[in-house]
Amino acid sequence: MTLQPGREAVVQVAVATLWRGPEAVRTVDAPALASRTDIAGWIAAMNTDQQVGDCVLSQLLLGERVLVQEIRPDGWVRALALEQPAAKLDPRGYPGWLPADQLTPATPEPDTGTRLVVDTTATALHEHPDGPPVLPGVMLGTRLVTAGPVRDGWRPVHTPGRERPLWAVDAHLTREPDHPPTAVEALSVASRLRDVRYVWGGVSTYGIDCSGLVHLAWRRLGVRLPRDADDQAAATTPLELGEERPGDLYFFARPGRKIHHIGIVTARSGAGGPRRMLHACYNLRRVVEEQLPAERTATLVGVHRV
C-alpha cells in the first residue's frame, strides 16, 4: 500500500513534526526529518532563537491519524492532523506538511488487543525483550494496542507500518482511562513536564509550548482538545474569575488581540489570594509553576474548565 491523496495515513515515527512548508525547514532540523526521528537531539542542537522559530506548527505522536491532501515528488506530504482540532484553520484537523516516509497508509486497528497509553515521559520500543531499541523517544500519551501477553516485564504491541510487534517495558504503559478524567488528573500529568524546554509548536516531553502542554496533558487522559490556545478557549466552559480550581485553564490576550497564551491553574485564588499556574513560558523558555507576574495578570481575560 502507498500513500494516496484523500486517504488516511498514520504516523510511523515516535514523533513527527508538522511544518509550515517544505521551504521553512532549516539545516538544524535534519534530526526531526529523518525516518527515525531524534527529537531530543534536534532540540538540544537548536539555540534559543531556533527553538521559537515559527517554521514548526505542531507535532504528531506515533499512531496519530492524518488525512493526506497532496504528495509532492520531493517526498513531502500536505496533510491534516485529524486528532488535533483547529476550527479556525480547518474543521477536520490541523493543516501542515511532513515527510512522506514518516507516514504509512492507515489500516484497521487490531480489535483483539487491549488499548494502552504510554504513561512515562518517554520510552522506547524494542525489536524483542531486552533487544536494541527500534523506536526511541516514544512519548507520554502515545496510544498502543497489545499484541500478546506480558513476558518478563515486557509487552508486545502493534506499531504502524510493521508486520511484527515491537516490545515495550510494561511498567511504562497503562490502560486507557475508563472514567471521565478530572482537571486535577490533567494537572498531575502536566506537572511531570516541569522544566521541559519551551519549543514553539512542540508537543513532546523534550520540548513543548503553552497550548501543547494543555493538549498533551488531556490527551494522556483520553480527551481530545484543540491544538491552539484560542481554539482551546472556544472548546471549554468559561467560569467567573475567582471560581477557578486546580486544573482549570487561564487564558491571556492583549487588548484588541486574540488569545495568545494559556496556563493551568495550580491553586485556588478565593478571597483575593494569589493566582498561580503551570505553563510553558516563552520568556523563561521552559515549563514553570509560578504566581502570575504583573504582565500576566494585566492580560488575563478568562478562566475556563474542560
Residue pairs with C-beta under 8 A, 6 or more apart in sequence:
1 104
1 105
1 107
2 105
3 9
3 68
3 71
3 77
3 100
3 103
3 104
3 105
4 68
4 71
4 105
5 68
5 69
5 70
5 71
6 67
6 68
6 69
7 67
7 68
7 105
7 106
8 65
8 66
8 67
8 68
8 82
8 105
8 106
9 65
9 66
9 67
9 68
9 77
9 79
9 103
9 104
9 105
9 106
10 63
10 64
10 65
10 66
10 103
10 104
10 105
10 106
10 160
10 161
11 60
11 61
11 62
11 63
11 64
11 66
11 102
11 103
11 160
12 62
12 102
12 103
12 104
12 159
12 160
12 161
12 162
13 35
13 36
13 37
13 62
13 102
13 135
14 37
14 39
14 61
14 62
14 135
14 136
14 137
14 138
14 139
14 142
15 37
15 39
15 59
15 60
15 61
15 62
15 137
15 139
15 203
15 204
16 37
16 59
16 60
16 61
16 64
16 98
16 99
16 102
16 103
17 29
17 32
17 33
17 37
17 39
17 56
17 58
17 59
17 60
17 98
17 201
18 56
18 57
18 58
18 59
18 60
18 81
18 94
18 96
18 97
18 98
18 201
19 25
19 55
19 56
19 57
19 96
19 97
19 98
20 54
20 55
20 56
20 57
20 96
20 97
21 97
22 72
22 74
22 76
22 97
24 55
25 33
25 55
26 50
26 53
26 55
28 42
28 45
28 46
28 50
29 42
29 55
30 42
31 37
31 38
31 39
31 41
31 42
31 45
32 38
32 39
32 42
33 99
35 99
35 101
35 102
36 135
37 102
37 137
38 136
38 137
39 59
39 137
39 204
39 206
39 207
40 122
40 137
40 206
43 51
43 197
43 199
43 202
43 206
43 207
46 199
48 285
51 197
51 198
51 199
51 200
51 207
51 285
52 198
52 199
52 200
52 282
52 285
53 200
54 200
54 201
56 199
56 200
56 201
56 202
57 94
57 96
57 201
58 81
58 84
58 94
58 96
58 201
58 203
58 212
58 227
59 201
59 202
59 203
59 204
59 212
60 66
60 81
60 83
60 84
60 98
60 203
61 138
61 139
61 141
61 142
61 203
62 135
62 138
62 139
62 142
62 144
62 159
62 160
63 142
63 143
63 144
63 159
63 160
64 81
64 82
64 83
65 81
65 82
65 83
65 106
66 77
66 79
66 80
66 81
66 82
66 93
66 98
66 103
67 79
67 80
67 82
67 92
67 93
68 77
68 78
68 79
68 103
69 77
69 78
69 79
69 80
69 95
70 77
70 78
71 77
71 100
72 78
75 99
75 100
75 101
76 97
76 98
76 99
76 100
77 97
77 98
77 99
77 100
77 103
78 95
78 96
78 97
79 95
79 96
79 97
79 98
79 103
80 90
80 92
80 93
80 94
80 95
81 93
81 94
81 95
81 96
81 227
82 92
82 93
83 93
83 224
84 93
84 94
84 215
84 226
84 227
85 91
85 93
85 94
85 224
85 225
85 226
85 227
85 231
85 235
86 93
86 94
86 95
86 226
86 227
86 228
86 231
87 226
87 231
87 234
87 235
88 228
88 230
88 231
89 95
94 227
104 160
104 161
109 145
109 158
110 145
110 147
110 158
113 145
113 146
113 147
113 157
113 158
114 145
114 146
114 175
115 143
115 144
115 145
115 175
115 176
116 143
116 144
116 145
116 146
116 155
116 157
116 173
116 174
116 175
116 176
117 141
117 142
117 143
117 144
117 173
117 174
117 175
117 176
117 220
117 222
118 138
118 139
118 140
118 141
118 142
118 143
118 144
118 168
118 172
118 173
119 140
119 172
119 173
119 174
119 220
120 140
120 171
120 172
121 139
121 140
121 192
121 193
121 205
122 136
122 137
122 138
122 139
122 140
122 205
122 206
123 138
123 168
123 169
123 172
124 133
124 134
124 135
124 136
124 137
124 138
124 168
125 133
125 134
125 135
125 138
125 157
125 159
125 166
125 167
125 168
126 132
126 133
126 134
126 154
126 166
126 167
126 168
127 134
127 166
127 167
128 167
129 151
129 152
129 153
129 154
129 167
130 154
131 167
134 166
135 159
135 166
137 204
137 206
138 168
139 204
139 205
139 216
140 189
140 192
140 205
140 216
140 220
141 216
141 219
141 220
143 176
144 157
144 158
144 159
144 168
144 173
145 157
145 158
146 155
146 156
146 157
146 158
147 156
147 157
147 158
147 165
148 155
148 156
148 165
149 155
150 170
153 169
153 170
153 171
154 167
154 168
154 169
154 170
155 167
155 168
155 169
155 170
155 173
156 165
156 166
156 167
157 165
157 166
157 167
157 168
157 173
158 165
159 165
159 166
176 222
177 221
177 222
181 218
181 221
181 222
181 223
182 247
183 245
183 246
183 247
183 248
183 305
183 306
184 246
184 247
185 221
185 247
186 214
186 217
186 218
186 221
186 223
186 247
186 264
186 306
187 217
187 246
187 247
187 264
187 265
187 266
187 278
189 216
189 217
189 220
189 221
190 213
190 214
190 216
190 217
190 264
190 278
190 287
191 278
191 289
193 205
193 208
193 213
193 216
193 217
193 287
194 278
194 287
194 288
194 289
195 286
195 287
195 288
196 205
196 206
196 207
196 208
196 280
196 286
196 287
197 206
197 207
197 208
197 285
197 286
198 207
198 208
198 209
198 280
198 281
198 282
198 284
198 285
198 286
198 287
199 206
199 207
199 208
199 209
200 209
201 209
201 212
202 208
202 209
202 212
202 280
203 209
203 212
203 215
203 216
203 227
204 216
205 216
208 216
208 280
208 287
209 280
209 282
210 229
210 261
210 262
210 263
210 279
210 280
210 281
210 282
211 226
211 227
211 228
211 229
211 232
211 262
212 227
212 280
213 264
213 278
213 279
213 280
213 287
214 225
214 229
214 232
214 249
214 262
214 264
215 225
215 226
215 227
215 232
217 264
218 224
218 225
218 306
219 225
223 306
225 232
225 235
225 236
225 306
226 232
226 234
226 235
229 251
229 259
229 260
229 261
229 262
230 258
230 259
230 260
232 249
232 251
232 262
232 304
233 249
233 251
233 259
233 262
233 302
233 304
236 249
236 304
236 305
236 306
237 304
237 305
237 306
238 302
238 303
238 304
239 248
239 302
239 303
239 304
239 305
240 303
241 300
241 302
241 303
242 269
242 270
243 303
244 250
244 265
244 268
244 269
244 275
244 303
245 265
245 268
245 305
246 265
246 266
246 267
246 268
247 264
247 265
247 306
248 264
248 265
248 303
248 304
248 305
248 306
249 262
249 263
249 264
249 265
249 303
249 304
249 305
249 306
250 262
250 263
250 264
250 265
250 275
250 277
250 279
250 292
250 300
250 302
250 303
251 259
251 261
251 262
251 300
251 301
251 302
251 303
251 304
252 259
252 260
252 261
252 262
252 263
252 296
252 299
252 300
252 301
253 259
253 260
253 261
253 299
253 301
254 260
254 299
259 301
261 279
261 282
261 296
261 299
262 279
263 277
263 278
263 279
263 296
264 277
264 278
264 279
265 275
265 276
265 277
265 303
266 276
266 277
266 278
266 289
267 273
267 274
267 275
267 276
269 275
269 276
274 291
274 292
275 291
275 292
275 297
275 300
276 289
276 290
276 291
276 292
277 289
277 290
277 292
277 296
278 287
278 288
278 289
279 287
279 288
280 286
280 287
281 287
281 288
281 290
292 300
